[in-house]
Amino acid sequence: MEDIRVFIVDDHQLFIDGLKAILNRTKGMVVLGTALSGRECLEKIRNIEVDVLITDISMPNMKGEELVEHLIRIFPSMRILTLSMHDDYDNIDKMLKAGVLGYILKNTGARELREAVETVARGENFFTSIVSDSIAKGYVRENKKNDLPNIPTESEIFLTRREKGILKLVFIGLSSQEIADELSLSYHTITQHRKNINAKLGTSNKVEIERIVESTGLLK
């Protein structure tokens, strides 16, 4: 199996050096390049084949979401992970809309960092628990603000392919651990996905999930 090739963008060299040390010591990962700004990243990355790009949000000249939008246009299949100190819904939401697959915080540990990189490299979403909570609260806030009906229509629900797959298994009665075993994912990853699914559907238990699925035909 080939190494996961990583590129890091952050405006603090000391932080970059720390990330490089962690990832280069990890079996199956290698840091191919770094940049201190979005512009430098765009210049360097054209000639490098990258699996996962890690980027901050708050950087000079070009913000993280702008960089992500540029990268997605140039490399539509690029897998991007946000690593930021911002844990508020607005920042998280704009990065997700820009196209990132994962979002973790700068106070995360080395183990969770590695898991995030591995998960995003597979094309799956990864969020730390604080980020997932912010996403859930943000969806609730937006639903209340927009006065959405109790049962959303199928067009109002956006679930990723992975979330739909997990929802199907929840619907047939599998527990989080059983789903993790079935999909060869960690229990942590499944619980975070389930939090996001509940937030998007406006549900809190299996009965409510069944009501939404049956009324919208979401899994047909």
N, CA, C and O of each residue as an XYZ file, in Angstrom:
880
protein
N       0.843     -1.194      0.000
C       0.000      0.000      0.000
C       0.880      1.247      0.000
O       1.822      1.345      0.786
N       0.572      2.203     -0.887
C       1.386      3.406     -0.979
C       1.120      4.345      0.188
O       0.053      4.325      0.801
N       2.132      5.177      0.478
C       1.979      6.164      1.545
C       0.935      7.205      1.167
O       0.747      7.516     -0.009
N       0.256      7.740      2.184
C      -0.646      8.877      1.978
C       0.219     10.121      1.843
O       0.980     10.453      2.752
N       0.104     10.808      0.714
C       0.940     11.978      0.435
C       0.223     13.241      0.899
O      -0.880     13.548      0.448
N       0.868     13.965      1.807
C       0.230     15.102      2.479
C       0.926     16.412      2.118
O       2.145     16.465      1.952
N       0.124     17.458      2.001
C       0.646     18.823      1.808
C       0.017     19.694      2.891
O      -1.184     19.596      3.146
N       0.825     20.549      3.530
C       0.353     21.362      4.664
C       0.426     22.848      4.330
O       1.433     23.329      3.811
N      -0.665     23.577      4.635
C      -0.703     25.026      4.442
C      -1.065     25.694      5.761
O      -2.147     25.471      6.303
N      -0.163     26.507      6.268
C      -0.402     27.244      7.513
C       0.576     28.414      7.545
O       1.692     28.307      7.037
N       0.161     29.525      8.137
C       1.032     30.704      8.125
C       1.994     30.761      9.301
O       2.638     31.784      9.531
N       2.094     29.658     10.052
C       3.052     29.593     11.158
C       4.022     28.427     10.920
O       3.631     27.261     10.980
N       5.279     28.756     10.652
C       6.273     27.735     10.330
C       6.460     26.742     11.465
O       6.645     25.549     11.225
N       6.413     27.228     12.699
C       6.611     26.341     13.848
C       5.520     25.283     13.908
O       5.784     24.127     14.237
N       4.288     25.685     13.589
C       3.173     24.735     13.593
C       3.337     23.722     12.465
O       3.091     22.530     12.652
N       3.752     24.198     11.299
C       4.010     23.295     10.180
C       5.063     22.257     10.556
O       4.911     21.070     10.268
N       6.132     22.720     11.202
C       7.215     21.811     11.583
C       6.704     20.724     12.526
O       7.115     19.567     12.437
N       5.801     21.112     13.432
C       5.239     20.133     14.362
C       4.396     19.090     13.654
O       4.496     17.898     13.945
N       3.564     19.540     12.721
C       2.739     18.603     11.953
C       3.601     17.658     11.125
O       3.351     16.453     11.082
N       4.607     18.208     10.476
C       5.503     17.384      9.665
C       6.154     16.297     10.509
O       6.250     15.145     10.087
N       6.597     16.671     11.698
C       7.265     15.705     12.575
C       6.324     14.559     12.931
O       6.721     13.393     12.920
N       5.077     14.897     13.245
C       4.100     13.867     13.610
C       3.793     12.959     12.429
O       3.833     11.735     12.556
N       3.488     13.552     11.286
C       3.052     12.758     10.133
C       4.187     11.972      9.496
O       3.981     10.845      9.044
N       5.384     12.552      9.454
C       6.516     11.824      8.870
C       6.975     10.669      9.743
O       7.649      9.757      9.263
N       6.615     10.701     11.027
C       6.926      9.574     11.920
C       5.847      8.495     11.864
O       5.986      7.432     12.470
N       4.778      8.779     11.136
C       3.652      7.846     11.058
C       3.824      6.913      9.872
O       3.994      7.370      8.742
N       3.781      5.635     10.116
C       3.907      4.653      9.043
C       2.760      4.831      8.065
O       1.597      4.896      8.465
N       3.085      4.910      6.793
C       2.063      5.035      5.765
C       1.720      6.466      5.407
O       0.776      6.702      4.653
N       2.477      7.438      5.937
C       2.235      8.849      5.615
C       3.548      9.542      5.301
O       4.590      9.200      5.861
N       3.495     10.519      4.401
C       4.675     11.305      4.092
C       4.235     12.711      3.699
O       3.297     12.875      2.920
N       4.909     13.724      4.237
C       4.624     15.114      3.887
C       5.476     15.481      2.677
O       6.704     15.498      2.762
N       4.830     15.774      1.554
C       5.547     16.078      0.318
C       5.898     17.549      0.181
O       6.832     17.902     -0.539
N       5.148     18.418      0.875
C       5.418     19.840      0.736
C       4.624     20.666      1.718
O       3.673     20.183      2.331
N       5.028     21.934      1.865
C       4.341     22.851      2.767
C       4.301     24.235      2.127
O       5.057     24.528      1.201
N       3.411     25.075      2.631
C       3.321     26.462      2.168
C       2.844     27.329      3.318
O       2.086     26.882      4.178
N       3.299     28.574      3.322
C       2.935     29.521      4.376
C       1.741     30.393      3.991
O       1.284     31.208      4.791
N       1.245     30.225      2.786
C       0.095     31.006      2.335
C      -0.625     30.261      1.232
O      -0.089     29.318      0.648
N      -1.856     30.695      0.947
C      -2.622     30.077     -0.124
C      -1.958     30.255     -1.475
O      -1.926     29.327     -2.283
N      -1.430     31.438     -1.721
C      -0.773     31.700     -3.003
C       0.449     30.810     -3.201
O       0.671     30.275     -4.286
N       1.233     30.660     -2.143
C       2.409     29.790     -2.239
C       1.982     28.353     -2.495
O       2.626     27.631     -3.255
N       0.892     27.945     -1.858
C       0.370     26.598     -2.055
C       0.005     26.368     -3.520
O       0.388     25.356     -4.107
N      -0.733     27.304     -4.105
C      -1.171     27.150     -5.492
C       0.009     27.082     -6.454
O      -0.060     26.413     -7.484
N       1.084     27.775     -6.114
C       2.283     27.736     -6.957
C       2.995     26.394     -6.858
O       3.465     25.856     -7.860
N       3.071     25.859     -5.646
C       3.849     24.645     -5.420
C       3.119     23.360     -5.803
O       3.731     22.403     -6.278
N       1.803     23.351     -5.590
C       1.091     22.073     -5.641
C       0.797     21.587     -7.055
O       0.422     20.430     -7.243
N       0.960     22.448     -8.046
C       0.666     22.060     -9.418
C       1.534     20.899     -9.897
O       1.112     20.111    -10.743
N       2.745     20.797     -9.356
C       3.682     19.757     -9.810
C       3.861     18.634     -8.797
O       4.812     17.856     -8.871
N       2.928     18.563     -7.849
C       3.012     17.532     -6.807
C       1.707     16.746     -6.785
O       0.626     17.332     -6.849
N       1.803     15.434     -6.697
C       0.604     14.596     -6.587
C       0.286     14.385     -5.112
O       0.995     13.664     -4.410
N      -0.779     15.018     -4.655
C      -1.133     15.037     -3.233
C      -2.412     14.244     -2.987
O      -3.361     14.334     -3.765
N      -2.437     13.469     -1.903
C      -3.639     12.727     -1.513
C      -4.509     13.556     -0.567
O      -5.725     13.639     -0.739
N      -3.868     14.169      0.436
C      -4.600     14.964      1.426
C      -3.895     16.295      1.643
O      -2.699     16.336      1.931
N      -4.645     17.381      1.502
C      -4.115     18.706      1.806
C      -4.716     19.179      3.116
O      -5.931     19.135      3.307
N      -3.855     19.635      4.020
C      -4.286     20.168      5.315
C      -4.129     21.681      5.282
O      -3.050     22.184      4.969
N      -5.196     22.412      5.604
C      -5.109     23.871      5.562
C      -5.782     24.533      6.752
O      -6.770     24.036      7.292
N      -5.220     25.664      7.144
C      -5.823     26.519      8.157
C      -6.873     27.389      7.481
O      -7.026     27.335      6.261
N      -7.597     28.190      8.255
C      -8.572     29.131      7.701
C      -7.999     30.541      7.657
O      -7.957     31.177      6.604
N      -7.558     31.022      8.822
C      -7.110     32.418      8.951
C      -5.659     32.559      8.498
O      -4.722     32.279      9.246
N      -5.504     33.004      7.244
C      -4.176     33.220      6.687
C      -4.175     34.530      5.904
O      -5.226     34.946      5.416
N      -3.036     35.186      5.773
C      -2.981     36.458      5.040
C      -3.180     36.267      3.540
O      -2.864     35.213      2.988
N      -3.711     37.307      2.887
C      -3.884     37.380      1.431
C      -4.999     36.486      0.894
O      -5.821     36.936      0.096
N      -5.033     35.253      1.314
C      -6.058     34.330      0.828
C      -6.559     33.475      1.991
O      -5.783     32.729      2.588
N      -7.845     33.578      2.317
C      -8.425     32.799      3.403
C      -8.539     31.326      3.014
O      -8.480     30.964      1.839
N      -8.700     30.504      4.022
C      -8.765     29.069      3.784
C      -9.842     28.651      2.813
O      -9.607     27.808      1.947
N     -11.044     29.243      2.950
C     -12.137     28.849      2.061
C     -11.867     29.256      0.611
O     -12.290     28.566     -0.316
N     -11.170     30.365      0.417
C     -10.805     30.788     -0.941
C      -9.817     29.798     -1.554
O      -9.945     29.413     -2.717
N      -8.833     29.395     -0.757
C      -7.855     28.421     -1.228
C      -8.529     27.109     -1.611
O      -8.237     26.536     -2.660
N      -9.432     26.640     -0.756
C     -10.126     25.384     -1.028
C     -10.920     25.472     -2.329
O     -10.892     24.544     -3.138
N     -11.624     26.577     -2.532
C     -12.408     26.753     -3.753
C     -11.518     26.719     -4.995
O     -11.874     26.110     -6.004
N     -10.346     27.383     -4.913
C      -9.388     27.352     -6.019
C      -8.918     25.929     -6.286
O      -8.889     25.479     -7.431
N      -8.549     25.220     -5.214
C      -8.014     23.873     -5.356
C      -9.038     22.913     -5.933
O      -8.707     22.081     -6.778
N     -10.280     23.023     -5.479
C     -11.330     22.126     -5.968
C     -11.597     22.356     -7.448
O     -11.903     21.417     -8.183
N     -11.480     23.612     -7.885
C     -11.668     23.897     -9.310
C     -10.548     23.275    -10.146
O     -10.790     22.746    -11.231
N      -9.306     23.348     -9.620
C      -8.156     22.815    -10.350
C      -8.062     21.296    -10.221
O      -7.785     20.590    -11.190
N      -8.303     20.807     -8.990
C      -8.217     19.367     -8.701
C      -9.542     18.913     -8.077
O      -9.629     18.822     -6.853
N     -10.565     18.630     -8.872
C     -11.907     18.309     -8.354
C     -11.937     17.154     -7.363
O     -12.808     17.109     -6.493
N     -11.008     16.227     -7.481
C     -11.026     15.056     -6.602
C     -10.116     15.211     -5.381
O      -9.953     14.266     -4.609
N      -9.523     16.393     -5.202
C      -8.610     16.589     -4.077
C      -9.353     16.445     -2.743
O     -10.483     16.909     -2.598
N      -8.714     15.809     -1.795
C      -9.290     15.597     -0.464
C      -8.621     16.550      0.518
O      -7.403     16.533      0.693
N      -9.437     17.378      1.151
C      -8.906     18.475      1.958
C      -9.417     18.396      3.391
O     -10.593     18.132      3.640
N      -8.505     18.630      4.320
C      -8.791     18.610      5.753
C      -8.482     19.977      6.339
O      -7.383     20.499      6.153
N      -9.447     20.564      7.048
C      -9.215     21.832      7.737
C      -8.645     21.558      9.123
O      -9.136     20.693      9.848
N      -7.604     22.303      9.482
C      -7.029     22.231     10.822
C      -6.980     23.666     11.342
O      -6.156     24.465     10.900
N      -7.868     23.987     12.284
C      -8.053     25.378     12.687
C      -8.278     25.494     14.183
O      -8.578     24.510     14.859
N      -8.129     26.714     14.690
C      -8.457     26.977     16.095
C      -9.926     27.404     16.223
O     -10.447     27.497     17.334
N     -10.594     27.663     15.091
C     -11.981     28.125     15.110
C     -12.942     26.940     15.223
O     -12.909     26.029     14.395
N     -13.799     26.955     16.249
C     -14.749     25.863     16.426
C     -16.201     26.320     16.285
O     -17.120     25.598     16.672
N     -16.412     27.529     15.725
C     -17.769     28.048     15.568
C     -18.399     27.549     14.276
O     -17.702     27.246     13.308
N     -19.720     27.468     14.272
C     -20.460     26.915     13.136
C     -20.224     27.685     11.845
O     -20.099     27.076     10.782
N     -20.160     29.001     11.913
C     -20.019     29.800     10.693
C     -18.737     29.465      9.935
O     -18.757     29.304      8.715
N     -17.616     29.360     10.664
C     -16.350     29.000     10.018
C     -16.375     27.574      9.496
O     -15.904     27.295      8.393
N     -16.925     26.683     10.296
C     -17.008     25.281      9.879
C     -17.870     25.158      8.624
O     -17.498     24.476      7.670
N     -19.025     25.824      8.635
C     -19.964     25.737      7.522
C     -19.361     26.265      6.219
O     -19.550     25.658      5.165
N     -18.648     27.373      6.278
C     -18.086     27.924      5.041
C     -16.982     27.023      4.473
O     -16.807     26.951      3.257
N     -16.239     26.340      5.348
C     -15.217     25.420      4.852
C     -15.848     24.165      4.248
O     -15.366     23.643      3.243
N     -16.924     23.686      4.865
C     -17.620     22.526      4.309
C     -18.244     22.867      2.955
O     -18.196     22.064      2.023
N     -18.821     24.046      2.856
C     -19.417     24.471      1.592
C     -18.343     24.664      0.515
O     -18.597     24.448     -0.670
N     -17.148     25.069      0.937
C     -16.043     25.237     -0.014
C     -15.586     23.894     -0.570
O     -15.093     23.820     -1.695
N     -15.750     22.827      0.224
C     -15.420     21.500     -0.296
C     -14.531     20.617      0.558
O     -14.092     19.567      0.087
N     -14.241     21.009      1.824
C     -13.384     20.157      2.656
C     -14.151     18.918      3.096
O     -15.375     18.949      3.220
N     -13.427     17.831      3.332
C     -14.040     16.590      3.808
C     -13.976     16.462      5.323
O     -14.808     15.792      5.935
N     -12.973     17.115      5.928
C     -12.816     16.993      7.368
C     -12.497     18.319      8.022
O     -12.047     19.263      7.372
N     -12.739     18.374      9.331
C     -12.461     19.609     10.073
C     -12.071     19.205     11.488
O     -12.874     18.631     12.224
N     -10.826     19.510     11.863
C     -10.357     19.229     13.217
C      -9.736     20.490     13.804
O      -9.445     21.445     13.084
N      -9.540     20.481     15.107
C      -9.047     21.664     15.806
C      -7.561     21.544     16.118
O      -7.013     20.444     16.188
N      -6.919     22.697     16.302
C      -5.468     22.710     16.510
C      -5.054     22.147     17.866
O      -3.871     21.899     18.095
N      -6.008     21.946     18.762
C      -5.664     21.326     20.042
C      -5.872     19.809     20.018
O      -5.817     19.148     21.055
N      -6.113     19.266     18.814
C      -6.291     17.823     18.696
C      -4.976     17.101     18.971
O      -3.898     17.676     18.826
N      -5.079     15.849     19.364
C      -3.886     15.060     19.637
C      -3.345     14.399     18.379
O      -4.004     14.384     17.339
N      -2.145     13.855     18.485
C      -1.498     13.234     17.330
C      -2.299     12.039     16.807
O      -2.383     11.824     15.598
N      -2.882     11.272     17.715
C      -3.637     10.083     17.302
C      -4.855     10.473     16.465
O      -5.128      9.860     15.433
N      -5.582     11.492     16.915
C      -6.768     11.928     16.184
C      -6.382     12.578     14.856
O      -7.095     12.440     13.863
N      -5.256     13.285     14.843
C      -4.759     13.867     13.596
C      -4.511     12.768     12.566
O      -4.932     12.885     11.415
N      -3.835     11.714     12.976
C      -3.554     10.606     12.061
C      -4.847      9.971     11.554
O      -4.975      9.664     10.369
N      -5.807      9.778     12.467
C      -7.088      9.173     12.082
C      -7.823     10.071     11.093
O      -8.448      9.583     10.151
N      -7.747     11.381     11.308
C      -8.407     12.327     10.396
C      -7.806     12.244      8.999
O      -8.533     12.202      8.006
N      -6.484     12.219      8.924
C      -5.809     12.137      7.622
C      -6.168     10.830      6.916
O      -6.469     10.833      5.722
N      -6.138      9.730      7.636
C      -6.469      8.433      7.051
C      -7.914      8.393      6.556
O      -8.191      7.865      5.479
N      -8.831      8.953      7.344
C     -10.248      8.945      6.987
C     -10.515      9.796      5.756
O     -11.210      9.368      4.835
N      -9.958     11.006      5.742
C     -10.150     11.908      4.605
C      -9.499     11.325      3.345
O     -10.027     11.480      2.244
N      -8.366     10.662      3.507
C      -7.690     10.037      2.359
C      -8.568      8.982      1.695
O      -8.436      8.725      0.498
N      -9.464      8.369      2.469
C     -10.403      7.375      1.917
C     -11.612      8.035      1.262
O     -12.473      7.359      0.700
N     -11.666      9.369      1.342
C     -12.806     10.081      0.768
C     -13.985     10.189      1.702
O     -15.114     10.414      1.265
N     -13.724     10.027      3.021
C     -14.794     10.080      4.007
C     -14.662     11.333      4.871
O     -13.592     11.935      4.958
N     -15.767     11.710      5.505
C     -15.767     12.868      6.389
C     -15.174     12.525      7.746
O     -15.321     11.408      8.242
N     -14.494     13.521      8.345
C     -14.005     13.349      9.707
C     -14.127     14.679     10.436
O     -13.640     15.707      9.963
N     -14.789     14.648     11.602
C     -14.930     15.834     12.435
C     -14.637     15.464     13.886
O     -15.050     14.403     14.356
N     -13.926     16.335     14.593
C     -13.750     16.112     16.022
C     -15.095     16.295     16.711
O     -16.015     16.871     16.131
N     -15.217     15.810     17.941
C     -16.502     15.856     18.635
C     -16.995     17.289     18.819
O     -18.192     17.547     18.693
N     -16.097     18.219     19.113
C     -16.503     19.622     19.290
C     -17.042     20.181     17.979
O     -18.037     20.906     17.972
N     -16.392     19.848     16.878
C     -16.846     20.309     15.568
C     -18.215     19.714     15.244
O     -19.093     20.424     14.754
N     -18.406     18.435     15.507
C     -19.703     17.795     15.250
C     -20.806     18.456     16.058
O     -21.910     18.672     15.558
N     -20.504     18.776     17.310
C     -21.492     19.461     18.156
C     -21.839     20.832     17.579
O     -23.004     21.229     17.581
N     -20.840     21.550     17.087
C     -21.079     22.866     16.487
C     -21.945     22.750     15.238
O     -22.831     23.572     15.007
N     -21.679     21.717     14.432
C     -22.474     21.489     13.226
C     -23.931     21.214     13.607
O     -24.855     21.775     13.018
N     -24.119     20.341     14.601
C     -25.472     19.993     15.030
C     -26.222     21.220     15.542
O     -27.373     21.445     15.169
N     -25.577     22.011     16.393
C     -26.217     23.215     16.938
C     -26.488     24.230     15.829
O     -27.496     24.936     15.852
N     -25.582     24.291     14.868
C     -25.767     25.221     13.760
C     -26.968     24.867     12.909
O     -27.729     25.747     12.506
N     -27.146     23.568     12.630
C     -28.305     23.145     11.854
C     -29.601     23.445     12.596
O     -30.577     23.898     11.997
N     -29.605     23.194     13.883
C     -30.796     23.491     14.689
C     -31.103     24.981     14.636
O     -32.253     25.382     14.455
N     -30.066     25.797     14.793
C     -30.239     27.255     14.756
C     -30.779     27.707     13.404
O     -31.692     28.530     13.343
N     -30.217     27.171     12.315
C     -30.659     27.563     10.986
C     -32.092     27.124     10.720
O     -32.862     27.848     10.090
N     -32.446     25.937     11.200
C     -33.814     25.454     11.020
C     -34.817     26.342     11.733
O     -35.882     26.645     11.195
N     -34.474     26.758     12.946
C     -35.364     27.640     13.702
C     -35.461     28.997     13.034
O     -36.546     29.572     12.942
N     -34.329     29.514     12.566
C     -34.305     30.833     11.938
C     -35.140     30.845     10.670
O     -35.849     31.811     10.385
N     -35.047     29.760      9.915
C     -35.788     29.688      8.649
C     -37.201     29.148      8.814
O     -37.966     29.059      7.855
N     -37.534     28.786     10.065
C     -38.875     28.271     10.383
C     -39.241     27.109      9.476
O     -40.328     27.077      8.898
N     -38.321     26.151      9.354
C     -38.559     24.989      8.496
C     -39.620     24.083      9.109
O     -39.751     24.054     10.333
N     -40.375     23.350      8.316
C     -41.381     22.437      8.848
C     -40.737     21.290      9.608
O     -39.543     21.029      9.464
N     -41.539     20.604     10.420
C     -41.011     19.517     11.241
C     -40.441     18.393     10.388
O     -39.448     17.768     10.761
N     -41.076     18.134      9.234
C     -40.594     17.083      8.345
C     -40.077     17.726      7.070
O     -40.872     18.220      6.271
N     -38.762     17.734      6.856
C     -38.211     18.349      5.641
C     -38.502     17.492      4.424
O     -38.736     16.290      4.547
N     -38.488     18.098      3.264
C     -38.648     17.336      2.031
C     -37.301     16.745      1.647
O     -36.266     17.149      2.177
N     -37.313     15.779      0.717
C     -36.062     15.140      0.305
C     -35.092     16.152     -0.278
O     -33.883     16.030     -0.079
N     -35.600     17.153     -0.997
C     -34.734     18.160     -1.618
C     -34.066     19.063     -0.594
O     -33.051     19.693     -0.894
N     -34.624     19.135      0.617
C     -34.062     19.984      1.666
C     -32.989     19.264      2.478
O     -32.300     19.880      3.291
N     -32.853     17.957      2.252
C     -31.907     17.158      3.030
C     -30.680     16.855      2.181
O     -30.789     16.252      1.114
N     -29.515     17.273      2.658
C     -28.278     16.927      1.963
C     -27.472     15.977      2.843
O     -26.945     16.374      3.883
N     -27.384     14.733      2.421
C     -26.559     13.743      3.108
C     -25.457     13.287      2.162
O     -25.689     13.096      0.968
N     -24.255     13.115      2.710
C     -23.168     12.587      1.903
C     -23.436     11.111      1.615
O     -24.294     10.496      2.248
N     -22.708     10.553      0.671
C     -22.865      9.132      0.336
C     -22.620      8.263      1.561
O     -23.354      7.303      1.795
N     -21.600      8.589      2.343
C     -21.309      7.825      3.549
C     -22.447      7.931      4.556
O     -22.832      6.935      5.167
N     -22.992      9.149      4.733
C     -24.091      9.343      5.684
C     -25.317      8.533      5.267
O     -25.997      7.963      6.120
N     -25.609      8.476      3.958
C     -26.749      7.684      3.492
C     -26.535      6.199      3.773
O     -27.461      5.486      4.157
N     -25.290      5.746      3.573
C     -24.995      4.351      3.853
C     -25.192      4.013      5.324
O     -25.728      2.957      5.659
N     -24.757      4.912      6.199
C     -24.926      4.696      7.643
C     -26.391      4.779      8.023
O     -26.866      3.999      8.848
N     -27.118      5.729      7.422
C     -28.549      5.872      7.713
C     -29.309      4.597      7.378
O     -30.214      4.204      8.114
N     -28.956      3.953      6.284
C     -29.615      2.699      5.912
C     -29.421      1.639      6.991
O     -30.343      0.895      7.325
N     -28.203      1.586      7.531
C     -27.912      0.583      8.558
C     -28.589      0.921      9.884
O     -29.015      0.029     10.616
N     -28.684      2.215     10.188
C     -29.429      2.647     11.379
C     -30.895      2.264     11.218
O     -31.526      1.774     12.155
N     -31.425      2.492     10.027
C     -32.844      2.253      9.751
C     -33.214      0.784      9.936
O     -34.319      0.472     10.378
N     -32.283     -0.125      9.595
C     -32.605     -1.552      9.748
C     -32.290     -2.064     11.154
O     -32.482     -3.244     11.450
N     -31.802     -1.165     12.021
C     -31.669     -1.524     13.429
C     -30.285     -1.824     13.954
O     -30.160     -2.278     15.091
N     -29.228     -1.590     13.173
C     -27.876     -1.875     13.650
C     -27.426     -0.808     14.646
O     -27.775      0.365     14.516
N     -26.652     -1.229     15.636
C     -26.082     -0.300     16.608
C     -24.857      0.381     16.006
O     -24.374     -0.026     14.950
N     -24.356      1.413     16.674
C     -23.170      2.119     16.174
C     -21.973      1.182     16.059
O     -21.217      1.252     15.090
N     -21.798      0.298     17.053
C     -20.671     -0.629     17.000
C     -20.834     -1.626     15.863
O     -19.859     -1.965     15.192
N     -22.051     -2.096     15.641
C     -22.304     -3.035     14.547
C     -22.065     -2.371     13.194
O     -21.550     -2.997     12.268
N     -22.442     -1.096     13.090
C     -22.205     -0.364     11.849
C     -20.708     -0.176     11.631
O     -20.212     -0.335     10.515
N     -19.987      0.166     12.709
C     -18.535      0.327     12.614
C     -17.885     -0.962     12.124
O     -16.996     -0.929     11.273
N     -18.330     -2.103     12.664
C     -17.786     -3.401     12.245
C     -18.142     -3.696     10.787
O     -17.308     -4.200     10.034
N     -19.358     -3.388     10.393
C     -19.835     -3.657      9.038
C     -19.058     -2.859      8.001
O     -18.749     -3.368      6.924
N     -18.737     -1.586      8.332
C     -18.077     -0.690      7.377
C     -16.572     -0.594      7.584
O     -15.883      0.136      6.871
N     -16.063     -1.341      8.572
C     -14.629     -1.305      8.892
C     -14.161      0.114      9.227
O     -13.102      0.556      8.782
N     -14.970      0.810     10.018
C     -14.642      2.148     10.486
C     -14.595      2.136     12.004
O     -15.037      1.175     12.634
N     -14.059      3.205     12.596
C     -14.001      3.270     14.048
C     -15.364      3.632     14.629
O     -16.194      4.255     13.967
N     -15.577      3.231     15.874
C     -16.816      3.578     16.574
C     -16.967      5.093     16.649
O     -18.068      5.621     16.493
N     -15.843      5.801     16.890
C     -15.851      7.268     16.967
C     -16.369      7.861     15.660
O     -17.206      8.763     15.679
N     -15.882      7.365     14.534
C     -16.297      7.887     13.234
C     -17.797      7.711     13.031
O     -18.466      8.625     12.550
N     -18.327      6.557     13.389
C     -19.758      6.285     13.215
C     -20.593      7.207     14.101
O     -21.596      7.755     13.643
N     -20.197      7.387     15.358
C     -20.984      8.247     16.251
C     -20.989      9.692     15.768
O     -21.997     10.386     15.903
N     -19.875     10.153     15.207
C     -19.839     11.515     14.677
C     -20.750     11.644     13.461
O     -21.455     12.643     13.314
N     -20.738     10.633     12.586
C     -21.631     10.649     11.430
C     -23.095     10.658     11.880
O     -23.924     11.355     11.295
N     -23.406      9.885     12.915
C     -24.791      9.813     13.383
C     -25.241     11.144     13.980
O     -26.402     11.527     13.839
N     -24.330     11.848     14.642
C     -24.657     13.182     15.153
C     -25.005     14.112     14.001
O     -25.980     14.861     14.069
N     -24.205     14.061     12.944
C     -24.442     14.924     11.795
C     -25.750     14.574     11.091
O     -26.486     15.463     10.662
N     -26.038     13.279     10.972
C     -27.284     12.845     10.342
C     -28.482     13.346     11.137
O     -29.431     13.883     10.564
N     -28.441     13.174     12.447
C     -29.540     13.646     13.295
C     -29.729     15.150     13.177
O     -30.854     15.648     13.149
N     -28.603     15.870     13.108
C     -28.684     17.332     12.990
C     -29.346     17.730     11.677
O     -30.176     18.638     11.647
N     -28.982     17.054     10.599
C     -29.531     17.399      9.284
C     -31.001     17.008      9.150
O     -31.771     17.690      8.473
N     -31.388     15.899      9.803
C     -32.769     15.441      9.716
C     -33.652     16.069     10.778
O     -34.879     16.009     10.690
N     -33.026     16.675     11.786
C     -33.800     17.232     12.891
C     -34.377     16.151     13.778
O     -35.468     16.299     14.328
N     -33.626     15.043     13.916
C     -34.086     13.895     14.693
C     -33.200     13.671     15.909
O     -32.098     14.210     16.006
N     -33.708     12.863     16.831
C     -32.915     12.554     18.030
C     -32.988     11.080     18.404
O     -32.303     10.647     19.331
N     -33.813     10.295     17.695
C     -33.918      8.871     17.993
C     -34.367      8.108     16.750
O     -34.702      8.703     15.725
N     -34.368      6.775     16.860
C     -34.661      5.924     15.693
C     -36.107      6.083     15.217
O     -36.373      6.009     14.017
N     -37.028      6.296     16.134
C     -38.434      6.471     15.749
C     -38.592      7.694     14.850
O     -39.290      7.643     13.837
N     -37.935      8.799     15.230
C     -38.015     10.016     14.424
C     -37.327      9.831     13.072
O     -37.786     10.346     12.053
N     -36.212      9.082     13.081
C     -35.517      8.789     11.817
C     -36.433      8.003     10.887
O     -36.515      8.312      9.698
N     -37.127      6.987     11.412
C     -38.040      6.186     10.604
C     -39.146      7.054     10.011
O     -39.539      6.861      8.861
N     -39.647      8.005     10.789
C     -40.708      8.900     10.335
C     -40.231      9.745      9.151
O     -40.944      9.907      8.160
N     -38.994     10.287      9.276
C     -38.437     11.112      8.199
C     -38.205     10.274      6.939
O     -38.574     10.673      5.834
N     -37.588      9.111      7.127
C     -37.263      8.251      5.974
C     -38.530      7.821      5.253
O     -38.587      7.851      4.023
N     -39.535      7.424      6.002
C     -40.766      6.941      5.394
C     -41.555      8.064      4.708
O     -42.198      7.840      3.683
N     -41.500      9.264      5.276
C     -42.274     10.376      4.714
C     -41.582     11.000      3.496
O     -42.244     11.578      2.634
N     -40.255     10.883      3.427
C     -39.522     11.507      2.324
C     -39.070     10.528      1.251
O     -38.724     10.933      0.141
N     -39.072      9.228      1.585
C     -38.553      8.243      0.638
C     -37.049      8.423      0.434
O     -36.519      8.137     -0.640
N     -36.380      8.896      1.466
C     -34.972      9.293      1.379
C     -34.048      8.164      0.953
O     -33.046      8.407      0.281
N     -34.370      6.928      1.336
C     -33.468      5.815      1.062
C     -33.881      4.972     -0.134
O     -33.316      3.903     -0.368
N     -34.862      5.447     -0.891
C     -35.290      4.680     -2.066
C     -34.308      4.827     -3.199
O     -34.507      4.250     -4.268
